[in-house]
Amino acid sequence: MSAILGVLLLLTAASGTAVVLVRDPSRQIFVLAANGIVLTILFTALQAPDVALSELAVGAVAVPLLFLVALMAVRTGHREENSGEGDAR
């Protein structure tokens, strides 16, 4: 069992590092969701099912979804500003 935990801890470190190193915001959201899934698997292996379910709901679904919606809203607002400026000229 300790070998599995070692692999999961390395995977957790790698996915956390990937979240920091990815520069594109849309890709970073998907890497953040993958990090949440890796943490869910780690918590399940550590026999903490309540924490694993919370991490799955919040870390792998809710937070990335909110970030994705916010990113799309910002990009849509930016496009509307640019198209509005072109019409005024």
Secondary structure, 3 states (H helix, E strand, C coil): CHHHHHHHHHHHHHHHHHHHHCCCHHHHHHHHHHHHHHHHHHHHHCCCHHHHHHHHHHHHHHHHHHHHHHHHHHHHHHHHHHHHHHHHC
